[in-house]
């Protein structure tokens, strides 16, 4: 069993911890928190070993009545790999800690690309993280993950001449009260391209891509307006068929009546998804259209959860435990990735398996 430590137990960390606990080949060694807040209590309720991320604050946990299993160094030492889900910039500071104990580490997309040996996306470059000379990986951001998942099958099937994406970005996660209240629409950034295009190039170095960013007063999801010039001229129906074969892409049928991100989240909650999470890119099926060689579509990305399957796959890739096909299949099966609507006779998993199934 792979012993996995999770350093940081916030929006991403708690989801990674749950995903790791559900894997048949992994065991959660523990999670590290900086302070004894409600998330630390949630970890204790789930029976996850809790470690103090900042040793000097260990007493604060005891004073709050929360037992800790040790300090973050102890967690790193007992782990085969650590998934760092700390806030942007902190992961880079933690890199020396993982190197000190010769523990492979996985960082998140909020860090600069040079924090790790490779930027990682399961669908696009899984094998790049499997080499003997690779000890660290960076799971790219939620938006880059979503774009990489979409562009990979398009490149393989039709070839991509140019991608142009406008990202309508949420102002903050639901729990990020420090970012609101917001009553504004901001070019973010004003410069072109936004950081997303160069980040996609850490996965596809030769891809020609331009990205624009706009931040809006919303918390639920990101929305991408995508235009891809393909090397061929497939029909819209053919593109839909290609995309529908991808387990981490969900084509929203017109019959579902889902016309925005709010209904998407409610749909996920109604299916029984934990926290209403959407691990898949959500693509409006009717938006998929072709004008000559130009493909157009809208997709939505749930920023709190779409990178979770990638973190699980990155663990196996970094330790060279499974092939790409086997890891993706196991991750999808254990989490229940592969969301589909019942309409038009289609049905796949919509609820996760229990960890002990």
C-alpha positions in Angstrom: 0.0 0.0 0.0 1.2 3.5 -0.9 1.5 5.6 2.2 0.2 9.1 1.2 0.6 12.2 3.3 -1.5 15.3 2.5 0.1 18.6 3.6 -2.7 21.1 3.8 -6.4 20.2 4.5 -8.4 22.9 2.9 -10.5 23.1 -0.3 -8.2 20.8 -2.3 -6.5 18.9 0.5 -9.7 17.5 2.1 -10.8 16.3 -1.3 -7.5 14.7 -2.1 -7.5 13.0 1.3 -11.0 11.5 0.7 -9.9 10.3 -2.8 -6.8 8.7 -1.5 -8.7 6.9 1.2 -11.0 5.4 -1.5 -8.1 3.9 -3.5 -7.4 0.1 -3.2 -3.6 0.6 -3.4 -3.3 3.6 -1.1 -3.5 4.4 2.6 -3.8 7.9 4.0 -0.8 8.4 6.3 -2.3 11.6 7.6 -3.1 15.2 6.9 -1.3 18.4 8.2 -3.1 21.6 9.3 -1.8 24.9 10.4 -4.5 25.5 13.0 -7.4 23.7 14.8 -10.3 25.1 12.7 -13.5 23.4 11.5 -11.5 21.6 8.8 -9.1 20.1 11.3 -12.2 18.9 13.2 -13.5 17.3 10.0 -10.3 15.4 9.6 -10.6 14.1 13.2 -14.2 13.1 12.6 -13.1 11.0 9.6 -10.4 9.3 11.6 -7.6 10.8 9.6 -4.3 11.2 11.6 -3.8 14.9 12.1 -0.4 16.6 12.1 0.6 20.1 13.0 1.9 21.8 9.8 3.7 24.4 11.9 5.4 22.8 14.9 5.3 25.9 17.0 1.5 25.7 16.9 1.2 22.2 18.2 0.0 23.5 21.6 -2.9 25.3 19.9 -4.3 22.0 18.9 -4.0 20.5 22.4 -5.5 23.7 23.9 -8.5 23.3 21.5 -9.0 19.7 22.6 -7.7 18.2 19.4 -5.1 15.5 19.5 -2.3 15.5 16.9 -0.3 12.5 15.8 2.9 14.6 15.5 4.4 17.4 13.5 4.6 17.7 9.7 8.2 16.3 9.6 6.8 13.1 11.2 4.1 12.9 8.4 6.7 13.4 5.7 9.0 10.7 7.1 6.2 8.1 7.2 4.9 8.9 3.8 5.9 7.3 0.5 4.7 10.5 -1.2 3.3 13.8 0.0 0.6 15.7 -1.8 1.2 19.4 -1.0 -2.2 21.3 -1.1 -1.1 24.4 0.8 -1.9 27.9 -0.5 0.0 29.2 -3.5 3.6 30.0 -2.7 3.7 27.8 0.4 4.3 24.7 -1.6 7.5 26.1 -3.0 8.7 26.9 0.6 7.9 23.3 1.6 9.9 21.8 -1.2 13.1 21.7 0.9 11.2 19.8 3.6 10.4 17.0 1.2 13.9 17.0 -0.3 15.4 16.7 3.2 13.6 13.4 3.8 14.0 12.2 0.2 10.2 12.0 -0.1 8.6 12.4 -3.6 6.1 15.3 -3.7 3.2 16.5 -5.7 2.4 20.2 -5.9 -0.6 22.2 -7.1 -1.1 24.5 -10.0 -0.8 27.6 -7.9 2.9 27.1 -7.7 5.3 28.1 -10.5 6.1 25.4 -13.0 9.7 25.3 -11.8 8.7 24.0 -8.4 8.7 20.4 -9.8 10.4 18.2 -12.4 7.3 18.0 -14.5 3.9 19.6 -14.9 1.2 16.9 -14.9 -2.1 16.1 -16.5 -3.4 12.5 -16.5 -4.9 12.5 -19.9 -2.1 14.4 -21.7 1.3 13.5 -20.3 1.0 10.8 -17.6 4.2 9.0 -18.6 6.3 12.2 -18.2 6.1 11.7 -14.4 7.2 8.1 -14.5 10.9 8.4 -15.1 13.6 7.5 -12.5 14.8 11.0 -12.6 11.4 12.5 -11.7 10.8 13.0 -8.0 8.3 15.8 -8.0 5.3 16.7 -10.1 3.0 19.7 -10.3 -0.7 19.0 -11.0 -1.6 22.0 -13.2 -4.4 24.4 -12.2 -8.1 23.7 -12.5 -8.4 25.7 -15.7 -5.3 24.2 -17.3 -6.4 20.7 -16.3 -9.8 21.3 -18.0 -8.1 22.7 -21.1 -5.6 19.9 -21.3 -8.4 17.3 -21.0 -10.2 18.9 -23.9 -7.3 19.5 -26.2 -5.7 16.1 -25.8 -8.3 14.1 -27.7 -8.8 17.0 -30.2 -5.0 17.0 -31.0 -4.9 13.2 -31.3 -8.0 12.8 -33.5 -8.0 15.9 -35.7 -4.8 17.9 -35.0 -4.9 21.4 -33.6 -3.7 24.4 -35.5 -4.6 27.1 -32.9 -6.6 27.4 -29.7 -8.2 30.6 -28.4 -10.0 30.6 -25.1 -11.7 33.2 -23.0 -11.9 32.2 -19.4 -14.8 33.7 -17.3 -13.4 33.1 -13.9 -15.2 32.9 -10.5 -14.2 35.7 -8.1 -13.4 33.2 -5.3 -14.3 29.8 -3.9 -17.5 29.7 -1.7 -15.4 29.8 1.5 -13.1 32.6 0.4 -14.9 35.4 2.2 -11.8 37.6 2.0 -12.5 38.0 -1.7 -15.9 39.5 -1.3 -18.4 40.9 -1.4 -17.7 41.6 -5.1 -19.6 43.9 -7.5 -17.4 44.1 -10.5 -16.2 42.5 -13.7 -12.5 42.6 -14.1 -10.1 41.8 -17.0 -7.8 39.4 -15.1 -5.2 40.2 -16.3 -5.5 43.1 -18.7 -2.5 41.8 -20.5 -2.8 39.1 -23.2 -2.3 36.2 -22.9 -3.4 35.4 -19.4 -1.2 32.9 -17.5 -3.4 30.0 -18.6 -2.1 29.8 -22.1 1.6 29.5 -21.0 0.5 27.1 -18.4 -1.1 24.8 -21.0 2.3 25.0 -22.8 3.9 23.2 -19.8 1.8 20.3 -20.9 1.7 20.8 -24.7 4.9 22.8 -25.4 4.3 23.1 -29.2 0.6 24.1 -29.0 -0.4 27.5 -30.3 -2.8 28.9 -27.8 -4.1 32.4 -26.8 -6.0 32.9 -23.6 -8.0 35.9 -22.1 -9.2 36.1 -18.5 -12.2 37.8 -17.0 -13.1 37.7 -13.3 -16.8 37.9 -12.4 -18.7 38.1 -9.0 -19.5 34.4 -8.7 -18.2 31.5 -6.7 -19.6 28.3 -8.3 -17.5 27.5 -11.3 -15.4 28.8 -14.2 -16.8 29.1 -17.7 -14.6 28.7 -20.9 -15.5 30.0 -24.3 -13.4 27.9 -26.6 -12.5 28.3 -30.2 -10.1 25.7 -31.7 -8.9 25.7 -35.3 -8.5 22.1 -36.2 -6.3 20.7 -38.9 -9.3 18.7 -40.3 -12.9 19.6 -40.9 -15.0 17.1 -38.9 -18.7 17.5 -38.4 -20.0 18.8 -35.0 -21.6 15.3 -34.5 -18.2 13.7 -35.0 -16.6 16.0 -32.5 -19.4 15.3 -30.0 -18.8 11.6 -30.4 -15.0 12.0 -29.9 -15.6 14.0 -26.7 -18.3 11.7 -25.3 -15.8 8.9 -25.3 -13.7 10.7 -22.6 -14.7 9.7 -19.1 -13.6 13.1 -17.7 -15.7 15.1 -20.1 -19.4 15.4 -19.6 -21.6 16.5 -22.5 -24.7 18.2 -21.0 -27.7 17.3 -23.1 -30.3 19.9 -24.1 -33.0 17.8 -22.5 -31.5 18.3 -19.0 -32.4 22.0 -19.1 -29.1 22.9 -17.5 -28.5 26.5 -18.7 -25.8 27.6 -16.2 -23.3 26.7 -13.5 -25.9 27.0 -10.7 -28.0 24.2 -12.2 -24.9 22.2 -12.9 -24.0 22.3 -9.2 -27.5 21.4 -8.2 -27.5 18.5 -10.7 -24.3 17.2 -9.1 -25.8 17.5 -5.6 -28.9 15.7 -6.7 -26.9 12.7 -8.0 -25.3 12.3 -4.6 -21.9 13.7 -5.5 -19.9 14.5 -2.3 -19.9 18.3 -1.7 -21.7 18.5 -5.1 -18.3 18.0 -6.8 -17.9 17.9 -10.6 -14.6 16.1 -11.4 -15.4 16.3 -15.1 -15.3 19.2 -17.6 -19.0 20.0 -18.3 -19.5 20.8 -22.0 -22.8 22.1 -23.3 -23.5 19.6 -26.0 -25.5 22.0 -28.2 -22.6 24.5 -28.0 -20.3 22.1 -29.9 -20.4 23.5 -33.4 -18.1 23.6 -36.5 -17.6 26.5 -39.0 -15.2 25.0 -41.5 -12.2 23.9 -39.5 -13.1 26.1 -36.5 -14.6 24.3 -33.4 -16.6 26.3 -30.9 -18.0 25.2 -27.5 -18.7 26.3 -24.0 -17.4 24.3 -21.0 -17.5 24.8 -17.3 -14.9 23.8 -14.8 -15.5 23.2 -11.1 -12.4 24.8 -9.6 -12.7 23.0 -6.2 -12.7 19.4 -7.6 -11.6 18.9 -11.2 -7.9 18.4 -10.2 -8.7 15.7 -7.6 -8.5 12.7 -10.0 -5.3 14.1 -11.5 -3.7 14.2 -8.0 -4.5 10.5 -7.5 -3.1 9.5 -10.9 0.0 11.6 -10.2 0.8 9.5 -7.1 0.9 6.3 -9.2 2.8 7.9 -12.0 5.4 9.5 -9.7 6.0 6.2 -8.0 5.7 4.3 -11.3 3.1 1.9 -9.8 0.6 1.7 -12.7 0.3 2.4 -16.4 -1.7 5.4 -17.6 -4.7 3.3 -18.6 -4.8 1.3 -15.4 -4.4 4.3 -13.1 -7.1 6.3 -14.9 -9.5 3.3 -14.8 -8.9 2.7 -11.1 -9.3 6.3 -10.2 -12.4 6.7 -12.2 -14.0 3.6 -10.8 -13.2 4.3 -7.2 -14.3 7.9 -7.3 -17.2 7.4 -9.7 -15.8 9.7 -12.4 -17.8 9.4 -15.6 -20.8 11.6 -15.1 -23.6 11.2 -17.6 -27.2 12.1 -18.0 -30.0 9.6 -18.2 -31.4 11.3 -21.3 -30.9 9.8 -24.7 -30.4 6.4 -23.2 -27.0 7.1 -21.6 -26.1 6.2 -18.1 -22.8 5.9 -16.3 -21.6 6.3 -12.8 -23.0 9.3 -11.0 -22.2 8.4 -7.4 -18.8 7.4 -5.9 -18.1 3.9 -4.6 -17.5 3.5 -0.9 -13.9 3.2 0.1 -14.4 -0.4 1.4 -16.4 -1.6 -1.6 
